[in-house]
Structure formats: C-alpha cells, structure tokens
Amino acid sequence: MVLSSCSSNMKKLVTVPEVDLNRYAGKWYEIARLPNSFEKGLICTTAEYTIREDGKVTVVNSGHKEAEPGKTSSVKGKAWVPDKNEPGRLKVQFFWPFAGGYYIFHLDQENYQYVLVGNPSRKYLWLLARTPVIDEALYQQLLMVAKVNEFAIENLIKVKQDCW
C-alpha cells in the first residue's frame, strides 16, 4: 500500500494517540477501500503484520485476482514509527526508496478488532478487521468516522471476502 503525502486544502488527519504494535500485529481482512491502482481487481485481500527484531514491522499484503480464479498477488514491505510521539503515524515502504504515510486514525483500542487507516491527502483509505465480515451497524459507524475525516466514502469498494 504505497501512500502519498499531504494535501494542503485538507484539515490535518488526526491519528490515534496510542498503538500497541504487538497487539496490532497479525492478520487483518480488508473490508473496504478507496480504489487504487495496486489493488485493482483484487478480492479477499488481507494485510499481515509481524514485529521484527529491530522493532520495525514486516507487512505482507495479499489478495486473489478476481478475473483469474486461483491466482494471487502479494507484496512484502516494512513499516515503522518515525516519531515515537505520534505512534499512529507510520511509514510503509514496499519499494525502496519510496515510503508513504500509514495513518491509523480510528482503532478499536480495547480489542484491536477493527481499524481505519488512511493518508493525509485522503486518496487512500482502508477499513480493516480481524474477521472477513463485520456487522453492518459497525460498518456504517466506521463509514461515518471516515466521512467526518473528509474521506470520499461514496467511492469505497466493499471487498469480497468469500475466497476461503
């Protein structure tokens, strides 16, 4: 998930004040996303985060190609927190030397079961959950959080998660 930088006409994207990367680690299912070129045509997409010995995070994003049943696509990268005072603002790098902002702006702080991740330009948005399906009421609540944060929720793609 390569992300772009800030847009000057948007309000600042406020991130969560606390993230425990050990609790954040593991598999997340992509429930919805804004369209982007690197996930075009992918369904059953997931993101897997593993803490490395150096404190950084290995990121593996994968999905199934909808037009080619049985074919998968995956990319491996790394993430890190550049400023310990802003733990919700990570950098993610899949291709050196490019790194983008990975802003955790809404997180189920109690159970780490769902999260909203975006970037300051609002070009990228992901709604991730620990399960392939979430309750519709929760989905609508998370859409409203994204809308309040100036994301174009009318363009969201609800990701099919029925490949298993």
C-alpha positions as CSV (number, residue, x, y, z in Angstrom):
1,M,0.0,0.0,0.0
2,V,2.1,2.8,-1.3
3,L,0.7,6.1,0.1
4,S,1.1,9.7,-1.0
5,S,1.8,12.8,1.2
6,C,-0.2,15.7,2.4
7,S,-2.7,17.8,0.7
8,S,-2.8,21.5,1.7
9,N,-6.6,22.1,1.5
10,M,-7.5,19.2,3.9
11,K,-7.7,19.5,7.6
12,K,-5.0,17.7,9.5
13,L,-5.7,13.9,9.7
14,V,-5.5,13.3,13.5
15,T,-4.2,9.8,14.4
16,V,-4.9,7.7,17.4
17,P,-2.8,8.7,20.4
18,E,-1.7,5.2,21.2
19,V,-0.9,2.0,19.2
20,D,0.5,-1.2,20.7
21,L,2.2,-2.8,17.7
22,N,2.3,-6.1,19.4
23,R,-1.5,-6.1,19.6
24,Y,-1.8,-4.7,16.1
25,A,0.4,-7.5,14.6
26,G,-1.4,-10.4,12.9
27,K,-3.8,-10.8,10.1
28,W,-6.3,-8.1,9.1
29,Y,-9.0,-8.5,6.5
30,E,-9.7,-5.6,4.1
31,I,-13.4,-4.9,4.5
32,A,-13.5,-1.8,2.3
33,R,-11.0,0.5,0.5
34,L,-10.9,3.5,-1.8
35,P,-9.9,2.5,-5.3
36,N,-6.2,2.3,-6.0
37,S,-4.1,1.0,-8.9
38,F,-2.1,-1.5,-6.9
39,E,-5.2,-3.4,-5.6
40,K,-7.2,-3.2,-8.8
41,G,-9.1,-6.4,-9.4
42,L,-8.2,-7.9,-6.1
43,I,-10.6,-9.6,-3.7
44,C,-10.1,-11.4,-0.4
45,T,-7.4,-9.0,0.4
46,T,-5.5,-9.2,3.7
47,A,-2.7,-7.4,5.4
48,E,-0.4,-9.4,7.8
49,Y,1.9,-7.5,10.2
50,T,4.8,-9.2,12.0
51,I,7.1,-7.4,14.5
52,R,10.7,-7.7,13.6
53,E,13.7,-8.0,16.0
54,D,14.7,-4.4,15.1
55,G,11.2,-3.1,16.2
56,K,10.0,-2.4,12.6
57,V,7.1,-4.3,11.2
58,T,7.1,-6.7,8.2
59,V,4.0,-6.1,6.1
60,V,2.6,-8.6,3.7
61,N,-0.4,-7.5,1.6
62,S,-2.1,-10.2,-0.5
63,G,-5.3,-10.9,-2.4
64,H,-6.9,-13.0,-5.1
65,K,-7.2,-11.9,-8.6
66,E,-11.0,-11.8,-9.3
67,A,-10.6,-12.1,-13.1
68,E,-8.2,-15.1,-12.7
69,P,-9.5,-17.6,-10.2
70,G,-6.8,-19.3,-8.3
71,K,-4.2,-16.6,-9.0
72,T,-3.0,-14.5,-6.1
73,S,-1.0,-11.3,-5.7
74,S,1.2,-10.3,-2.8
75,V,3.7,-7.7,-1.8
76,K,6.1,-7.6,1.1
77,G,7.3,-4.4,2.8
78,K,8.2,-2.9,6.1
79,A,6.7,-0.3,8.4
80,W,8.0,1.8,11.2
81,V,7.0,4.6,13.6
82,P,9.3,7.6,12.7
83,D,8.2,9.7,15.7
84,K,7.5,7.9,19.0
85,N,5.4,10.9,20.0
86,E,3.0,10.0,17.2
87,P,2.5,6.3,17.3
88,G,-0.5,6.3,15.0
89,R,1.6,7.7,12.1
90,L,3.7,5.0,10.5
91,K,5.8,5.0,7.3
92,V,5.3,2.0,5.0
93,Q,7.8,1.0,2.3
94,F,7.3,-1.6,-0.3
95,F,9.8,-0.3,-2.9
96,W,13.0,1.4,-2.0
97,P,13.4,4.4,-1.7
98,F,9.7,5.3,-1.6
99,A,7.8,5.3,1.7
100,G,4.3,6.6,2.3
101,G,2.2,7.6,5.3
102,Y,0.1,5.0,7.0
103,Y,-2.1,6.9,9.4
104,I,-4.2,5.0,11.9
105,F,-7.0,7.5,12.6
106,H,-9.5,5.2,14.2
107,L,-8.8,2.0,16.2
108,D,-10.7,-0.3,18.4
109,Q,-8.4,0.5,21.3
110,E,-10.0,-2.1,23.6
111,N,-9.8,-5.2,21.5
112,Y,-7.9,-4.3,18.3
113,Q,-10.7,-5.8,16.1
114,Y,-11.2,-3.0,13.6
115,V,-9.2,0.0,12.3
116,L,-9.4,2.8,9.8
117,V,-6.2,3.6,8.0
118,G,-5.6,6.4,5.5
119,N,-3.3,9.2,4.5
120,P,-3.4,12.9,4.8
121,S,-4.3,13.5,1.1
122,R,-7.4,11.3,1.7
123,K,-6.5,9.5,-1.6
124,Y,-6.1,6.2,0.3
125,L,-8.4,4.6,2.9
126,W,-8.7,1.1,4.3
127,L,-11.2,-0.3,6.7
128,L,-9.6,-3.4,8.2
129,A,-11.0,-6.0,10.6
130,R,-9.8,-9.2,12.3
131,T,-12.6,-11.1,10.7
132,P,-13.6,-11.3,7.0
133,V,-17.1,-9.8,7.7
134,I,-18.2,-7.2,10.2
135,D,-21.7,-6.3,11.5
136,E,-23.5,-3.8,9.2
137,A,-24.1,-1.4,12.0
138,L,-20.4,-1.2,12.8
139,Y,-19.6,-0.8,9.1
140,Q,-21.9,2.2,8.9
141,Q,-20.5,3.7,12.1
142,L,-16.9,3.4,10.6
143,L,-18.1,4.9,7.4
144,M,-19.3,7.9,9.3
145,V,-15.9,8.2,11.1
146,A,-14.2,8.2,7.7
147,K,-16.7,10.8,6.3
148,V,-16.1,13.1,9.2
149,N,-12.4,12.8,8.5
150,E,-13.1,14.0,4.9
151,F,-12.7,10.7,3.0
152,A,-14.8,10.2,-0.1
153,I,-16.8,7.2,1.3
154,E,-19.1,7.3,-1.7
155,N,-16.2,5.8,-3.7
156,L,-15.5,3.0,-1.3
157,I,-15.2,-0.5,-2.7
158,K,-16.6,-3.1,-0.3
159,V,-14.2,-6.0,-0.7
160,K,-15.4,-9.5,-1.3
161,Q,-14.1,-11.9,1.3
162,D,-15.5,-15.2,0.2
163,C,-12.5,-17.0,-1.2
164,W,-12.0,-19.4,1.7
